Amino acid sequence: MVLLCRLSLLLLLATCASACRGTRGDTQLFSLEDPRGDDHGDGALRYPLRQDLGPGSLDLLSFRAYAERGGTRFEATFAQPIPVPQRRTVDAAGTTLADMARHGFYTFNLDVYVDADRMEGSGRTDTLPGRNLTLAPGSAWEKAIVLTPRPYEARDVLRKLWRDAALAEAQRQSSLSESAVRALEEQVERQMAERVFFATRIRVFGPSVSFFVPDSFLGGQAQPSWGYAVAVTGATLDRRVELPTLLGNMTAPAAQGLMVLGIGPGVSHERFGGGRVGGSTAQSPVVDLLVPEGVRQDEVLGPQAPGWPAVVPAPPAPPPAPSELPQAPDASGAAGQGDAPGAVTPHE
């Protein structure tokens, strides 16, 4: 009986292992690399005075995509191991950090803006609230993928921000009836469902994190011919929408943000340091981002920021030059001099 139980257990474990191997994607669709040591935003950003965040913590080194049954598994690797949420109390109610961040990480957000059609003007160039970053017109996105420690709460916050912005825009033109407000809210909900995906199938291992995106959202597996704009920000677990704080002529972090850790002048335990003093342009709190070859991160995030171009892992090959095209045979069956390439002379 003991031997039978052991055999049954071994068979069960083998079946589970086989199932796990069958669902994990092994075919790499593309890989994007990013320089080490550029986790400083526009060049002046400094990490908060915290033990769980420091140089390398949010330094993105690679971003890869793998084919998986029913979708795409993305994988991001950082320069340092990802801190695991501990069971330490974070509020008076006894809530722990592990209770709030149940997906195995809590220090960062990863935004992925996907330009699938590569057509200027067909998508959006704005980024998620609080990023203070605009994509180049030729990199307008149709889909946004959000990896954040509290995806369900983040979705609620984004719904509120988009709803409030849509209501404010509509009310500037005329007053709204109750039915008009409901129609606007339904439109916002459709836009969120079609355009933004909050990942919930997440695995953290050492310095890497992987997350699954279904085909139903992207319209198929991720393609290397699409454009990908990838940005890393520090994460806050607070659901409150932040408001600007004025300290004389020093403007603290962004007016409204989606679970993002802001940036301000000086140093702080609660914010990134290195914020610009004065000026009317809100500074981006993005710590690291992918840029194409020949584009500088500090310029994209700087005060005179140009549009942020997406990276295309494998752009379509250019059409061959006329001289490279095969020549059509003439009436005698010859192509230039001699027999046509690959021609076989029949036996007489």
HELIX and SHEET records of a PDB file:
HELIX    1   1 VAL A    2  THR A   23  1                                  22    
HELIX    2   2 LEU A   97  MET A  100  1                                   4    
HELIX    3   3 PRO A  137  SER A  139  5                                   3    
HELIX    4   4 PRO A  151  GLN A  173  1                                  23    
HELIX    5   5 GLU A  178  ARG A  195  1                                  18    
HELIX    6   6 ASP A  215  LEU A  218  1                                   4    
HELIX    7   7 GLN A  297  VAL A  300  1                                   4    
HELIX    8   8 PRO A  322  GLU A  324  5                                   3    
SHEET    1   A 5 THR A  27  GLU A  33  0                                        
SHEET    2   A 5 LEU A  60  GLU A  68 -1                                        
SHEET    3   A 5 GLY A  71  PHE A  78 -1                                        
SHEET    4   A 5 SER A 208  PRO A 214 -1                                        
SHEET    5   A 5 ILE A 202  PHE A 205 -1                                        
SHEET    1   B 5 VAL A 196  PHE A 198  0                                        
SHEET    2   B 5 LYS A 143  LEU A 147  1                                        
SHEET    3   B 5 PHE A 108  ASP A 115 -1                                        
SHEET    4   B 5 GLY A 227  GLY A 234 -1                                        
SHEET    5   B 5 ASP A 288  LEU A 289 -1                                        
SHEET    1   C 2 LEU A 246  LEU A 247  0                                        
SHEET    2   C 2 MET A 250  THR A 251 -1                                        
END                                                                             
